[in-house]
Structures are given as C-alpha cells and as structure tokens.
C-alpha cells in the first residue's frame, strides 16, 4: 500500500452516538430523542435518528476526501430539483441555516427524512413501464444543466482513473499484473471509440434494483444518489436488467416504451450496454481496492486480492470483451 493511500484513510472514529445526536440537533434546530442506530454503508457512515416528536430521520456522513464540496452540493441540488418536479426521490432536509449540506471538523453531512420500503425484486410488465417513465423524468431534469464536479462515466474518464488506481495500489499480484493490464487494455481499446459523441447528462449512476424502493399503493422511489455522475442515459437502464442485453429483450423493450413516454432515447446507445458492464467490472474492482485500503474490508471479503481472485477478474474481462465482440458482429 502506498503512503498516499494510507494518508487518504477516512476517520469516523469521533462519530459517537452523542456526537451524531448533537450534530442532528444543531443542523435541524430541533431536539432528538436518545435513539441513534447505525445503518449498513461501506463508504459513508449513516445513522437512523429519532426526533423528540417520535419521527425518524437519516443522517449521512460523507467519507472525507471522496468528494469535493462542489460534488456533494451537486448531489444535494439534483435531489432538490427532482423533488421540486414531484419526482419520487428522497431529498435532503433544509437545515436551520437554510442549507442542505452541513460541515463538521472538515467532514460533510446531510439529513434526510426516513422512508421505508422494499427493494424492487421482480418487476411485472407494468412495473417495467413505470421504471422507464421514472428514469425518463429523472433524465429530463438531469439534462437541464451539467454538474460542477462529478465523475464523467466513460472509458477515457472514469474507467481510466479506476485502472490507474488499481495498478498504483499494488494489490494486483505481480505474477498476474501483465495479464490483468492486457485484459483491461484490450477492453478499453475495443470500447473507447463507441463512446465518442454520445450524449452525457446528469444521471443516477448506480441504478440497480436495491436503489429503488417500493411501497404499497405508491410509485417507485429512487434512492441513494451518492454515485451521481455525468454519463450516458443508458447507464441508468442497463443495471436494472436481469442479464445480458441479448437475454433481456422483453425487459429493455418495456423500459424503453415507458421511458419514451417522457423522453427520447437514442437506440444506438443500447450497444453501449455490454461495454458499460465491462467498465462496471473495473469500477467495482477499484471500489474494492479503496475499501481494502481502509482496512476493514478483509472481514467482508477475505478472498479479495488473492491469486484466484485476480485470475477470475482476468477471465471475466476477457469473457466480457468477447461478449462485446459478438454483439457488434450481430448488429
């Protein structure tokens, strides 16, 4: 591990329950009860907090050093814009100072109303249409203006940065480093031209089914905009699909039918789905490397970074490259 990685480690150690409760009270100008429960979050620190009137809020402390203030403000502003258009998202609460984003000891946090629900597991045909309409409405707002300081999803942008981080982190086994680099470079050489001239707007960026919650009698709610990005709209569609594009024709047609109720989508960008999947492999490896650098990830994935892990990564990248080649030849 490099010194840079060690210096970048976040420090949430001062977030005792008393501190969390005090910061929520300061932000909202309201009293809390004495209930503060940590929620699962690998990168940030998130807590359920009960207010003295019996209601609950969720406070999210953002990992120090991950995003700039402008980038975090981009997330808050996007959520506020969406909520103003009555699009079902969970926007942050305006605090006593009139702002959404708060700061404490160089660490940023925001408070959200708590809203429970179930993950969207197996959508019906009607729900696929609803999901398409929801994403089109989100993208309609996302296209209004660019973010100030958010990751741009593309082979030359986000993926190149992920590859640099992976290789500079020294987690790749030396005996397999050249094979991994060859596999990554082969994928990037193939897919980079496919992204030239593609429309990029503000998108959710991590739109899988666990980030869509369902409540009886209510529309779907899109949650967790932590990975909001500048990227191609199709990025928010493909992660909902049950498999590769060739196996998900019914679902993508329903998504598109719902989507195009509110917004056009260039159908040529469907050819980016399998390249985006390959990029996701690399993104996830970089994400894991960052968690490994934080020290606690080994308890969750003890095999990560082993020789067998990197062999599987190389195999998966080569296999996904072939998937892309086959799809291009079938067009």
N, C-alpha and C positions, 0 to 999 in steps of 0.2 A: 504494500500500500504506500502511495506517495504521501509526502508531507502535506501537499495541497488537499488531499482527501481527508487527512486527519484534522486539518485546520477547519474544514468545512462542516465538521460534525455539528448537528444541532444540539442545543442544550435546553431541554424542557424540565430539568430537574427542579426548578423553582416553582413549578406549577402544582403546588399543594392544593387540596380542596379549599382551604381558606383563601388562598390567593385567587383561585378561579372564581369563587363566590364574590370576593371583593371587586374583581375586575368587571364582572357582570353588573353588579350594583352600580359601580362607577359609570359604566357605559350607558346603562338604561335609566339611571336616576331613580331606581326602584329597589325595594328590599327583596332579597332572596330568602327562601326557606333554607334549611340546612342539608338539603339533598343535592349531591353532586356525584354523577355516575360517569365513569369513563366509557366511551364507545370505541369500537374497533376502528382503527385508522393506522395504516402502515407509515404514512409520511407525516401527516399533521397530528395534532392532538385535539380530540373532540370530546365534549362532555355534555351530558344531559344535566340541566339545572332547573330545579323547581323554584318558582317565584312565590312570594308570600301569599298571593291570591289563589294558589293552587295550580296555576297554569305552568307549562313547561317551555323552556327554550333550549336551543342547542348552540353552544359556543364553540367556534372553530379557531384554534391557534395554528397559524400557518408556519410551516417549517422554516426557520431562519435561513436566509441565503438562497432559498429555492427560487423565489420570485422577487422582482423589484416592487417597490410601492406602486409604480405605474401599472405593472402587470396585475397586481392584486386589485387595483382600482378598476382595471378593465373588466375583471370578473364581476365585481360589485355593480358596475354601471350596466353591463349586459343584462344581468338578472333584473335590475330595476327597469330597464327598457322593456324587457319581456313582460314583466308583471304589469306595467302600465298599459300594455296591449291585451291584458287579460289572458295571457298565455300561461298555462299551468306549470309554474316553476315555484321554487321556494326562495323568495328574495330575502336579502338580509334586512334586519330591522333598523330603522333610523334611530340613532342613539341620541342621548340628551344634548350633544353638541351639534346635532343636525347632520352628522356624517354617518356613513355605514362602516367604514374601516377605522379600527382603533389601534393604538400602538402602546406597548408596554415593554420597557427595557430593550428596545430595538426589535421587538417581536410584534407582528401584526395579528389582529384577531377580529372576528366579526360575530355577531349574534343573530341567530335565525329563529323564527317560530318553529316549534316542533310539529311535524306532521307525520303520522304513522301510515303504514300501508304495506302491501305485499308486493314482492318483485313480480314482474311480468314474465311468467314462465312459458306458457304455450299459447301464444295469441291465436284467437279464432280469425276467420277471414275478415269479419267486421272489425276486429281489433287491429289487424294489419293495416287496414284502410285508415283507422284512427291514428295509428302511429305515423303513417305517411303524412297525414294532414298536420299533425303536431310538429313534425320536423320541418315541413314547409313553412309553417308560421314562424318557427324559431329562425329559420334561414332568411325569411323575409326581413326580419329585424336585423339579423346578422349582416345582411348585405348593405345596410344603410351607411355604414362607415367602418373603416378598419380599426383594429385595436392599436394601442400605443406601444405596447411592449410585450407581445405574446409570441410564443413559438410559431414558426411557419412550418406546416407539415409538407414535406417534400423531400425527395432523395438528396438534393443539394443542400438542404437546410437542416431540418430536424434529424434526418437519418444520418447525414454526415457527422453531425455533432454527437449523436449516440455512438457511432463507430469510434470516433476519436476517444470518447470517454472510456469505452470498453477496453480499447487497446492500451490506453495510458494508465488504466487502473491496475495492470499487472495480474488480473485474475485469470486470463486465458493461459492454459497450460502451455509452457514453452514448446513441448513436443507437437502441439496441435495448432500453434499460433498461425503458421503459414497456411495451413489448410482452412482455418477459420477466415483469415483475410481473403484467401482466394474465393471462398464461397460468398462472402459479403460483396467483394468487388464484382464478381460475376453477376450477382443480382442487380447491383446498382448500375452496372454498365448496360444491362438489358432494359431496366425500367426508367432510367433518368429521362430519356427523350420523350417518354409517354406523358410526362407532366408539363412539357413546355406549352405555354399559352393557356393552361387550364384556369378557369375561374377559381379564385380563392376568396373566401369571406370568413367572417367570424362564425365558428361552429362550436358545438359542444366538445368534440374532440375525443370523448371516451364513452360513446353512446352505446353501451351494451345493456342487456335486459335488467341487470341488477341496479342500473341507474334510472329505471323507470318504475314508479310505484303505482299500484292500483288500489283503489278503494271502492267498495260497492256504491253504485249509483253516481260515481264521479268520473270525469275524464282522467286519462293517464296524466301523471305529474313527472316531469323530467327533473332529476336532481343531480347534484354534485358536478358543478361546472369548474372544478379545480384544474382540469386539463383543457379548458377552453383554449382554442387555437385559431390561427388563420390557416384555412385549409380548404380543399375541395369539398363541396357539399356531400358528395357520395361517401365521404369518410363516415358521416353520421348514419348512413343507411346500412353499410355492409356488416357492421359489427352486430346488428340485430339478427342477421340471417342465421339459419340453423346449420349451414355448412358452406362449402364452396359454391360459387355462383351457379355452376352447372347443375348442382343438386338442389338449388333454391329458386328455380324459375317461377314457381307459383307465388312464393312469398315476395320476391322482388317485384313481380308484376302488380301485386296488390299494394305494396308500398308505393310504387310509382303512381298507381291510379289515385291513391289518397293524396300523395304529395302534389300531384299536378292539379288538384282541386284549387290550390292556392299559389303554386309557383312552378314554373317550367324547370325541368332538369335536362341537361344535355345528355342524351342516352349514350353518346360516345364515351362518356366518363365511366360507364359501367365496366369498361375494360381496365380501369384502374383498381378494381376491387381486389384482384389477386396480388398485384404489386403492393397495394396498401396492407394486405395481410402479411406479406414478406417484411415490409417495413415495421409492422407490429411485432414480429418476432424479434427484430433488432431492438426496437423500443423497449420491449419487456426485458430483454437481457440487460440493457443499460439500467433500467429501473431496478432490477435485482442487484446489479453491481453497486448501485447507490445505497440500497438497503444493507447490503453486506458490509459496506464501508461504515455504516452506522453501528455495526457490532451486534445487533440483536436479531438479525435475520437468520442466523445459523440455527436458532431454536425452531424456526418455522420451516426452513428448507435446508436441512443439514447436508443434503447431497449437492446443493448448488455449487458450481465451480469445480466439481470433481472431473476426472478424466472422462468418465462415462457421460457426464452432463455435456461437456464440450463436443464429444463425438456425436451425441444426439442433436445438438444445435447445428453442427455442420451438415448432418444428414437431412434435417428438416429444411435448412436453407436451400440445399441442392434440390430436394424434392419439390419445394415451392417454386424454385426457378423453373423446373420442368413443367410444373402446373401452368405457369405464365406462358411459357413457350407453346404448350399445347393449346391454350386458349387463344393465343394470337394466330396460330395456324388454322384454328377452326373458324375464325372470323371471315 
